[in-house]
Amino acid sequence: MNRQQQNSRQRFWFLPAFLMCILAMMLLSSFVVPQSVSAHASLVQAIPESGAKLESSPPQVAITFNESLDAGLFYIKVFNRDGNEMTSNKAYLNKEQTTVLLDLPKLTEGVYLISYHVISADGHPIGGSYPLTIGNPPQEDSLALPSAHANHDHGSGPLTTKVLLQYASRGLWYLMLLALTGWVIWLRVLGKDGGKETGSALASWTLNLQRAQLVALLLLIFTHIEDLLGGGGMDELWKLFSSTGVGISWLILLVLSFLGFVLIGKLAWLDWIWPLGLLAAKSFSGHAASFSPVWATIGLDWIHLVGAAMWVGGLVLLYAKWRHKSNDISAYMSKFSKMALISIVVLTLSGVLSVVLFLPSLRYLLYSGWGILMLVKVGAVILVVLTAFVIRLLMRKKKAAQSFIWVRVDLTLMVIIVLLVGIITYVAPIPANEPLQWHQMGEKVHVSADITPKIQGTNSFTAKVFLPENSGKPKQVLMILHYMDDKEIAPIAVPIAAYEDKKDEESYGFAKFSYRAEGAYLPFRGNWQLEMRVMDADDNETVYRKDFIVY
């Protein structure tokens, strides 16, 4: 192999590794991430509820979520069977910014479609549509709406090419943001120690990193803007960039990115303020913006980003110096090794504190795709620490050349971690609660139990018992809730009462007996067990149990 071929291999060794990492992350997302885009605020209650059949027109529509919403861009629209909007009234938020309300005019008999769109505080869109029937319209009176008004639930759906592109764009931009900001800071940290090389051979690297970061940011905006606008179209574009947290953050990032082409390298203090400001603009969108106290979550996120930028940017600079066969690479590796150790400590502390603020309990790391991905990230960070230890050991033995293979490992791990973060930022830390719908078959007794919406606080409870036709009415039916996270809390008996159930459903050849209740019988988040006890007319008792989680 001649020298030109060797240089070519050294020049492009990182490209296949980078592509393999992207492929690995896409495959990982297919298995680890739930098969839906996780909206970060979830629907708790809709009034009227989906599929409701009402005798008369409701006074308003109220849609409630489990987290506060961005007050800049949201709507509720009501369409008739011809696709016409039934009111020009604008939706509004309640005081807590968790419920979107729309006052309705008197609607005539017919079938309608309620369509809503909101943005959660962390910048993720949630939307959906559902039917509503008023009176007794003719059976053929069905909805015939334009496709633009069909269900557009951005909070669920399969992992499409579009969704994977959104994951990839987030990971790519995050990588470019950290590489650029860390690079600029490192050049100022080195100062005169960077030599002439800092101002000449590496100048093209600075420019190319700026270009890459700007292109990645534009790609990020392009792949997400349609979902954020929802069905509002381009008319809502100004509102997105002027009134929503995510839109304002994007606008600031764009302005700073363009200013960077003029400011970087001019004044020392600007080379500190500019990258730190760029990272601060990023901190105001994402998970940190939706948890409290906001000053702590956003502050920790900014510190975490600065630590990550020093590591990523420092690694990129090390690779650049190696490519240019810098004479001071050994001295720089020594400085970078020390800074990398500090960065890992900062990243670990800020990351742990953020997780504590985000999650009610560390057990939640095992409950969701977000938690599993965080544990995978922790594993990768441990590998980084081990790699850094090997590099420092070789540096102490003055074996800089031999240590560079471990720098390549560090670079690869860096790309993997950043791409993981690209997925993590699009998955909710706390999974959305979904109604419990449980049916248990038995030889002589079947039971069904529904808890809706299965949240901390007030819920609707329904229990159904199926007994052989000739066995008579059950003597006793008990619905009991056990809080598994604290055994000192006594079981909670739900006071279910019999009601006339007109719902036509499979009875398995048995007689059906229905019971229901409503109340705050799930006062805590965590692990619960539902216990159903059925005593038939002959005093034979059957007990069934079902474990579930209230997030």
C-alpha positions as CSV (number, residue, x, y, z in Angstrom):
1,M,0.0,0.0,0.0
2,N,1.5,3.4,-1.0
3,R,1.5,6.5,1.1
4,Q,-1.4,8.1,-0.8
5,Q,-3.6,5.1,-0.2
6,Q,-2.6,5.2,3.6
7,N,-3.5,8.9,3.7
8,S,-6.8,8.1,2.0
9,R,-7.7,5.5,4.5
10,Q,-6.8,7.8,7.4
11,R,-8.8,10.5,5.9
12,F,-12.1,8.5,5.5
13,W,-11.9,5.9,8.3
14,F,-14.5,7.9,10.3
15,L,-17.1,8.0,7.5
16,P,-18.1,4.3,7.6
17,A,-18.1,4.3,11.4
18,F,-20.4,7.3,11.4
19,L,-22.8,5.6,8.9
20,M,-22.8,2.4,10.8
21,C,-23.6,4.3,14.0
22,I,-26.6,6.0,12.3
23,L,-27.8,2.6,11.0
24,A,-27.4,1.1,14.5
25,M,-29.4,3.9,16.1
26,M,-32.2,3.5,13.5
27,L,-32.4,-0.2,14.2
28,L,-32.2,0.4,18.0
29,S,-35.1,2.9,17.7
30,S,-37.2,0.3,16.0
31,F,-36.9,-2.1,18.9
32,V,-36.4,0.1,22.0
33,V,-38.6,3.1,21.2
34,P,-42.3,2.4,21.4
35,Q,-43.9,2.1,17.9
36,S,-45.2,5.6,18.0
37,V,-43.8,9.1,18.3
38,S,-44.2,9.8,22.0
39,A,-46.0,13.1,22.6
40,H,-44.8,14.7,25.8
41,A,-48.2,15.8,27.0
42,S,-50.9,13.2,26.9
43,L,-54.7,13.5,26.6
44,V,-56.4,13.1,30.0
45,Q,-60.0,13.9,29.2
46,A,-62.1,15.1,26.3
47,I,-65.6,16.6,26.9
48,P,-67.6,15.6,25.0
49,E,-65.7,12.3,24.8
50,S,-64.8,10.6,21.6
51,G,-67.8,8.9,20.0
52,A,-70.3,10.5,22.3
53,K,-73.9,10.6,21.3
54,L,-75.7,13.5,22.9
55,E,-79.4,14.5,22.9
56,S,-78.6,18.2,22.5
57,S,-75.7,20.5,21.5
58,P,-72.9,20.8,24.2
59,P,-72.1,24.4,25.3
60,Q,-68.3,23.9,24.7
61,V,-65.5,21.5,23.9
62,A,-62.9,21.0,26.6
63,I,-59.7,18.9,26.1
64,T,-57.5,18.4,29.0
65,F,-53.8,17.2,29.1
66,N,-51.5,16.0,31.9
67,E,-49.0,18.8,31.4
68,S,-49.0,22.5,30.7
69,L,-49.2,23.6,27.1
70,D,-47.5,26.2,25.0
71,A,-49.8,29.2,24.9
72,G,-48.6,30.4,21.5
73,L,-50.2,28.0,19.1
74,F,-53.3,25.8,19.6
75,Y,-56.8,25.2,18.3
76,I,-60.0,23.3,18.4
77,K,-62.1,23.1,15.3
78,V,-65.5,21.5,14.8
79,F,-66.5,20.4,11.3
80,N,-69.9,19.2,10.0
81,R,-70.4,16.3,7.6
82,D,-69.5,18.6,4.6
83,G,-66.2,19.7,6.1
84,N,-67.4,23.2,7.0
85,E,-66.2,24.8,10.3
86,M,-69.2,25.3,12.6
87,T,-67.8,28.3,14.5
88,S,-65.3,31.2,14.1
89,N,-64.7,31.3,17.8
90,K,-61.2,30.9,18.9
91,A,-60.1,28.3,21.5
92,Y,-58.6,29.4,24.7
93,L,-56.6,27.9,27.6
94,N,-57.6,27.6,31.2
95,K,-55.6,29.3,34.0
96,E,-53.4,26.3,34.5
97,Q,-52.7,26.0,30.7
98,T,-53.6,22.3,30.8
99,T,-57.1,22.5,29.1
100,V,-58.0,23.9,25.7
101,L,-61.6,25.1,25.5
102,L,-63.9,26.2,22.6
103,D,-67.3,27.8,23.1
104,L,-69.8,26.4,20.7
105,P,-72.9,27.8,19.0
106,K,-76.1,25.6,19.2
107,L,-75.4,22.7,16.9
108,T,-78.2,21.0,15.0
109,E,-78.8,17.3,14.8
110,G,-76.0,15.6,12.9
111,V,-72.5,14.0,13.0
112,Y,-69.6,16.3,13.7
113,L,-65.8,16.0,13.9
114,I,-63.8,17.6,16.6
115,S,-60.2,18.3,15.7
116,Y,-57.6,19.7,18.0
117,H,-53.9,20.6,17.9
118,V,-51.6,21.8,20.7
119,I,-47.9,22.0,21.4
120,S,-46.6,20.8,24.7
121,A,-44.3,22.9,26.8
122,D,-41.2,21.0,25.6
123,G,-42.0,21.8,22.0
124,H,-43.7,18.6,20.8
125,P,-47.0,18.7,18.8
126,I,-50.1,16.7,19.8
127,G,-53.2,16.5,17.8
128,G,-56.2,14.4,17.0
129,S,-59.7,14.2,15.7
130,Y,-62.8,12.3,16.9
131,P,-66.5,12.1,16.0
132,L,-69.5,13.5,17.9
133,T,-73.1,12.7,17.3
134,I,-76.0,15.0,18.3
135,G,-79.6,13.8,18.3
136,N,-80.6,10.9,16.0
137,P,-79.3,11.7,12.5
138,P,-80.1,9.3,9.6
139,Q,-77.8,6.4,9.5
140,E,-76.4,7.4,6.1
141,D,-75.5,10.8,7.5
142,S,-71.8,10.1,7.9
143,L,-68.7,12.3,7.8
144,A,-67.4,13.2,4.4
145,L,-64.5,15.4,5.2
146,P,-61.5,16.6,3.1
147,S,-58.4,14.7,3.8
148,A,-56.8,17.7,5.4
149,H,-59.3,17.3,8.3
150,A,-58.8,13.6,8.8
151,N,-57.2,12.3,11.9
152,H,-53.8,13.9,12.3
153,D,-52.7,12.6,15.7
154,H,-49.1,13.6,15.9
155,G,-48.7,11.8,19.2
156,S,-49.1,8.3,17.8
157,G,-48.5,6.2,14.8
158,P,-46.0,3.8,13.3
159,L,-42.3,4.6,12.9
160,T,-42.5,5.9,9.4
161,T,-39.6,7.2,7.2
162,K,-40.6,10.7,8.2
163,V,-40.3,9.9,11.9
164,L,-36.9,8.2,11.4
165,L,-35.8,11.3,9.5
166,Q,-36.9,13.4,12.4
167,Y,-34.8,11.3,14.8
168,A,-31.8,11.5,12.4
169,S,-32.1,15.3,12.0
170,R,-32.2,15.8,15.8
171,G,-29.2,13.6,16.3
172,L,-27.2,15.2,13.4
173,W,-28.0,18.8,14.6
174,Y,-27.2,17.9,18.2
175,L,-23.8,16.6,17.1
176,M,-23.1,19.6,14.9
177,L,-24.2,22.0,17.7
178,L,-21.9,20.4,20.3
179,A,-19.0,20.1,17.8
180,L,-19.1,23.7,16.7
181,T,-19.6,25.3,20.2
182,G,-17.0,23.1,21.8
183,W,-14.6,23.8,18.9
184,V,-14.9,27.6,19.3
185,I,-14.4,27.5,23.0
186,W,-11.4,25.2,22.7
187,L,-9.7,27.5,20.3
188,R,-10.0,30.3,22.8
189,V,-8.9,28.0,25.7
190,L,-5.7,27.3,23.8
191,G,-5.1,30.9,22.9
192,K,-1.5,31.5,21.9
193,D,-0.7,27.8,22.7
194,G,-2.6,26.9,19.6
195,G,0.2,28.4,17.5
196,K,-0.2,29.7,14.0
197,E,-2.1,26.6,13.1
198,T,-5.1,27.8,15.1
199,G,-5.6,30.8,12.8
200,S,-4.6,29.2,9.5
201,A,-4.9,25.4,8.9
202,L,-7.9,25.0,11.2
203,A,-9.8,28.1,9.9
204,S,-11.5,26.0,7.2
205,W,-12.6,23.6,9.9
206,T,-14.3,26.4,11.8
207,L,-16.1,27.5,8.6
208,N,-17.2,24.0,7.6
209,L,-18.5,23.3,11.2
210,Q,-20.6,26.5,11.0
211,R,-22.0,25.5,7.7
212,A,-22.7,22.0,8.9
213,Q,-24.5,23.2,12.0
214,L,-26.6,25.7,10.0
215,V,-27.6,23.0,7.4
216,A,-28.4,20.6,10.2
217,L,-30.6,23.2,12.0
218,L,-32.5,24.0,8.8
219,L,-33.0,20.2,8.3
220,L,-34.3,19.9,11.8
221,I,-36.8,22.8,11.3
222,F,-37.8,21.4,7.9
223,T,-38.6,18.0,9.2
224,H,-40.6,19.2,12.2
225,I,-42.4,22.4,11.2
226,E,-45.4,20.7,9.5
227,D,-46.2,18.7,12.7
228,L,-45.9,21.9,14.8
229,L,-48.2,23.8,12.5
230,G,-50.8,21.0,12.5
231,G,-53.7,21.7,10.3
232,G,-53.3,25.5,10.7
233,G,-51.1,25.7,7.6
234,M,-48.8,28.5,6.6
235,D,-51.2,31.1,8.2
236,E,-49.9,29.9,11.6
237,L,-46.2,30.3,10.6
238,W,-45.8,33.7,12.1
239,K,-47.5,32.6,15.3
240,L,-45.1,29.6,15.6
241,F,-42.0,31.7,15.4
242,S,-43.2,34.6,17.5
243,S,-45.4,33.1,20.2
244,T,-44.2,29.5,20.9
245,G,-41.2,28.5,22.9
246,V,-39.9,26.1,20.3
247,G,-40.4,28.6,17.5
248,I,-38.7,31.4,19.3
249,S,-35.8,29.1,20.2
250,W,-35.4,28.2,16.5
251,L,-35.5,31.8,15.5
252,I,-32.7,32.7,18.1
253,L,-30.6,29.8,16.9
254,L,-30.9,30.8,13.3
255,V,-30.0,34.4,14.1
256,L,-27.0,33.4,16.2
257,S,-25.9,30.9,13.5
258,F,-25.8,33.5,10.8
259,L,-24.1,36.0,13.1
260,G,-21.5,33.4,13.8
261,F,-20.1,33.8,10.3
262,V,-19.3,37.4,11.1
263,L,-18.4,37.3,14.8
264,I,-16.3,34.1,15.3
265,G,-12.6,34.8,15.5
266,K,-13.0,38.6,15.8
267,L,-12.9,39.2,19.6
268,A,-12.0,36.9,22.4
269,W,-15.0,37.7,24.6
270,L,-17.4,37.1,21.6
271,D,-15.9,33.7,21.1
272,W,-17.0,32.9,24.7
273,I,-20.4,34.6,24.6
274,W,-21.5,33.3,21.2
275,P,-21.2,29.5,21.8
276,L,-22.6,29.8,25.3
277,G,-25.5,31.8,24.0
278,L,-26.2,29.2,21.3
279,L,-26.3,26.4,23.9
280,A,-28.6,28.6,26.1
281,A,-31.0,29.0,23.2
282,K,-31.1,25.2,22.9
283,S,-31.8,24.8,26.6
284,F,-35.1,26.7,26.4
285,S,-36.7,24.0,24.2
286,G,-37.0,20.3,25.0
287,H,-37.6,18.3,28.1
288,A,-36.2,20.9,30.5
289,A,-38.9,23.5,29.6
290,S,-41.7,21.2,30.7
291,F,-40.5,20.3,34.2
292,S,-40.3,22.4,37.4
293,P,-38.6,24.2,38.8
294,V,-37.9,25.6,35.4
295,W,-34.8,27.6,36.5
296,A,-33.2,24.4,37.8
297,T,-34.1,22.1,34.8
298,I,-33.1,24.7,32.2
299,G,-29.9,25.6,34.2
300,L,-28.9,21.9,34.5
301,D,-29.6,21.4,30.8
302,W,-27.3,24.3,29.9
303,I,-24.5,23.0,32.1
304,H,-25.0,19.5,30.6
305,L,-24.7,21.0,27.1
306,V,-21.6,23.0,28.0
307,G,-19.9,19.8,29.4
308,A,-20.9,17.8,26.3
309,A,-19.7,20.6,24.0
310,M,-16.2,20.6,25.7
311,W,-15.9,16.9,25.2
312,V,-17.3,16.7,21.6
313,G,-15.6,19.8,20.4
314,G,-12.3,18.8,22.0
315,L,-12.5,15.4,20.3
316,V,-13.1,17.0,16.9
317,L,-10.2,19.4,17.4
318,L,-8.0,16.4,18.4
319,Y,-8.9,14.6,15.2
320,A,-8.2,17.8,13.1
321,K,-4.8,18.2,14.7
322,W,-4.0,14.6,13.9
323,R,-5.1,15.1,10.3
324,H,-2.8,18.1,10.0
325,K,0.0,16.3,11.8
326,S,0.3,19.1,14.4
327,N,3.5,19.3,16.3
328,D,1.7,20.1,19.6
329,I,-0.7,17.1,19.5
330,S,0.9,15.5,22.5
331,A,0.6,18.6,24.6
332,Y,-3.0,19.1,23.4
333,M,-3.9,15.5,24.2
334,S,-2.7,16.0,27.7
335,K,-4.9,19.1,28.1
336,F,-7.9,17.4,26.5
337,S,-7.6,14.4,28.6
338,K,-7.8,16.5,31.8
339,M,-10.8,18.5,30.4
340,A,-12.5,15.3,29.2
341,L,-12.4,14.0,32.8
342,I,-13.9,17.2,34.1
343,S,-16.6,17.1,31.3
344,I,-17.6,13.5,32.2
345,V,-18.0,14.5,35.9
346,V,-20.1,17.5,34.9
347,L,-22.2,15.5,32.5
348,T,-22.7,12.7,35.1
349,L,-23.8,15.1,37.9
350,S,-26.0,17.3,35.8
351,G,-27.5,14.3,34.1
352,V,-28.3,12.5,37.4
353,L,-29.9,15.7,38.9
354,S,-32.0,16.2,35.7
355,V,-33.3,12.7,35.9
356,V,-34.2,13.1,39.5
357,L,-36.2,16.3,38.6
358,F,-37.8,14.7,35.6
359,L,-38.9,11.4,37.2
360,P,-41.0,10.8,40.3
361,S,-38.8,7.8,41.0
362,L,-35.7,6.2,39.5
363,R,-37.8,3.1,39.0
364,Y,-39.3,4.9,36.0
365,L,-36.1,4.3,34.1
366,L,-37.4,0.7,33.7
367,Y,-40.9,1.7,32.7
368,S,-40.4,3.4,29.3
369,G,-38.3,3.6,26.1
370,W,-36.8,6.9,27.4
371,G,-35.5,5.2,30.5
372,I,-34.1,2.2,28.6
373,L,-32.3,4.5,26.2
374,M,-31.0,6.5,29.1
375,L,-29.5,3.3,30.6
376,V,-28.0,2.4,27.2
377,K,-26.5,5.9,27.2
378,V,-25.1,5.4,30.7
379,G,-23.5,2.2,29.5
380,A,-21.9,4.1,26.6
381,V,-20.6,6.8,29.0
382,I,-19.0,4.1,31.2
383,L,-17.2,2.8,28.1
384,V,-16.0,6.4,27.4
385,V,-14.7,6.6,31.0
386,L,-12.8,3.4,30.5
387,T,-11.4,4.6,27.1
388,A,-10.3,7.9,28.7
389,F,-8.5,5.9,31.4
390,V,-6.6,4.0,28.8
391,I,-5.7,7.2,26.9
392,R,-4.4,8.9,30.1
393,L,-2.4,5.8,30.9
394,L,-0.7,5.8,27.5
395,M,-0.1,9.6,27.7
396,R,1.7,9.2,31.0
397,K,3.9,6.6,29.3
398,K,4.5,9.1,26.5
399,K,2.9,6.9,23.9
400,A,0.8,9.4,22.1
401,A,0.9,7.6,18.8
402,Q,-0.3,4.3,20.3
403,S,-3.1,6.1,22.1
404,F,-4.8,7.4,19.0
405,I,-6.5,4.2,18.2
406,W,-8.3,4.7,21.5
407,V,-9.1,8.3,20.5
408,R,-10.9,6.7,17.5
409,V,-12.9,4.5,19.9
410,D,-13.7,7.7,21.9
411,L,-14.9,9.4,18.7
412,T,-17.1,6.5,17.7
413,L,-18.7,6.3,21.2
414,M,-19.2,10.1,21.1
415,V,-21.2,9.7,17.8
416,I,-23.3,6.8,19.3
417,I,-24.1,8.9,22.5
418,V,-25.1,12.0,20.5
419,L,-27.3,10.0,18.2
420,L,-28.9,8.3,21.2
421,V,-29.6,11.8,22.6
422,G,-31.3,12.6,19.2
423,I,-33.7,9.8,20.0
424,I,-34.1,10.5,23.7
425,T,-35.1,14.1,23.1
426,Y,-38.1,12.9,21.0
427,V,-39.4,10.4,23.6
428,A,-41.3,11.3,26.7
429,P,-39.5,10.7,30.0
430,I,-42.8,9.7,31.7
431,P,-45.0,7.4,29.5
432,A,-48.5,8.5,28.8
433,N,-51.2,6.9,30.9
434,E,-53.7,4.9,28.9
435,P,-57.0,3.4,30.1
436,L,-56.9,0.0,31.7
437,Q,-59.0,-2.5,29.8
438,W,-58.7,-5.9,31.3
439,H,-60.7,-9.1,30.7
440,Q,-60.0,-12.4,32.5
441,M,-61.5,-15.6,31.4
442,G,-62.3,-18.4,33.9
443,E,-64.0,-21.8,33.9
444,K,-67.1,-20.5,35.7
445,V,-66.5,-16.8,36.1
446,H,-65.3,-14.2,33.6
447,V,-64.6,-10.6,34.7
448,S,-63.8,-7.3,32.9
449,A,-62.5,-4.2,34.5
450,D,-62.0,-0.7,32.9
451,I,-60.3,2.2,34.6
452,T,-60.5,5.5,32.6
453,P,-58.3,7.5,32.0
454,K,-56.2,5.7,34.6
455,I,-54.5,8.7,36.0
456,Q,-53.5,10.0,39.5
457,G,-56.8,11.4,40.8
458,T,-60.4,11.0,39.7
459,N,-61.2,8.1,37.3
460,S,-64.2,6.1,36.1
461,F,-64.3,2.5,37.2
462,T,-66.3,-0.2,35.4
463,A,-66.6,-3.9,36.5
464,K,-68.4,-6.6,34.6
465,V,-69.0,-10.1,35.8
466,F,-70.1,-13.0,33.5
467,L,-71.7,-16.0,35.2
468,P,-73.5,-19.1,33.7
469,E,-77.1,-18.4,32.8
470,N,-78.6,-20.5,35.5
471,S,-76.3,-19.6,38.4
472,G,-78.2,-16.5,39.4
473,K,-77.0,-13.0,40.4
474,P,-73.6,-12.8,42.1
475,K,-73.9,-12.4,45.9
476,Q,-71.0,-10.0,46.1
477,V,-68.6,-8.2,43.7
478,L,-65.6,-6.3,45.1
479,M,-63.1,-4.1,43.3
480,I,-60.1,-3.5,45.5
481,L,-57.0,-1.5,44.7
482,H,-53.6,-2.2,46.3
483,Y,-50.8,0.3,46.2
484,M,-47.7,-1.9,45.7
485,D,-45.1,0.8,46.4
486,D,-46.0,1.2,50.0
487,K,-47.3,-1.8,51.8
488,E,-48.3,0.3,54.8
489,I,-51.2,1.8,52.8
490,A,-54.3,-0.3,53.3
491,P,-56.2,-1.6,50.3
492,I,-58.7,0.8,48.8
493,A,-62.2,-0.5,48.1
494,V,-63.9,1.0,45.1
495,P,-67.6,1.4,45.9
496,I,-69.0,0.0,42.7
497,A,-72.8,-0.1,42.2
498,A,-74.9,-2.1,39.8
499,Y,-76.3,-0.2,36.7
500,E,-78.3,-1.0,33.6
501,D,-75.7,-1.8,30.9
502,K,-77.2,-1.4,27.4
503,K,-73.9,-1.9,25.6
504,D,-74.1,-4.8,23.2
505,E,-71.0,-7.0,23.6
506,E,-69.8,-10.6,23.7
507,S,-71.2,-12.4,26.8
508,Y,-69.5,-15.7,26.1
509,G,-72.9,-17.5,26.6
510,F,-73.0,-16.2,30.2
511,A,-75.2,-13.7,31.9
512,K,-73.6,-10.2,32.3
513,F,-73.8,-8.1,35.5
514,S,-72.3,-4.6,35.3
515,Y,-71.1,-2.2,38.1
516,R,-69.5,1.2,38.1
517,A,-68.1,4.0,40.3
518,E,-66.3,7.3,39.9
519,G,-63.8,8.9,42.3
520,A,-60.2,9.6,43.3
521,Y,-59.4,6.0,44.2
522,L,-55.9,6.2,42.6
523,P,-54.3,8.9,44.8
524,F,-50.7,8.1,44.0
525,R,-48.5,7.4,41.0
526,G,-46.7,4.1,40.8
527,N,-47.4,0.4,40.9
528,W,-50.9,-0.8,41.6
529,Q,-52.7,-4.1,41.7
530,L,-56.4,-4.4,40.9
531,E,-58.2,-7.2,42.7
532,M,-61.6,-8.5,41.6
533,R,-63.5,-10.7,44.0
534,V,-66.7,-12.4,42.9
535,M,-68.9,-14.5,45.1
536,D,-71.7,-16.5,43.4
537,A,-75.1,-17.5,44.8
538,D,-73.5,-20.7,46.3
539,D,-70.8,-18.7,48.2
540,N,-68.1,-19.8,45.8
541,E,-65.5,-17.0,45.6
542,T,-63.3,-16.3,42.6
543,V,-60.4,-13.9,42.8
544,Y,-58.5,-12.4,39.9
545,R,-55.6,-9.9,40.1
546,K,-54.1,-7.5,37.5
547,D,-51.0,-5.4,38.0
548,F,-50.7,-1.9,36.3
549,I,-48.9,1.4,36.6
550,V,-50.1,4.9,37.0
551,Y,-47.4,7.1,35.5
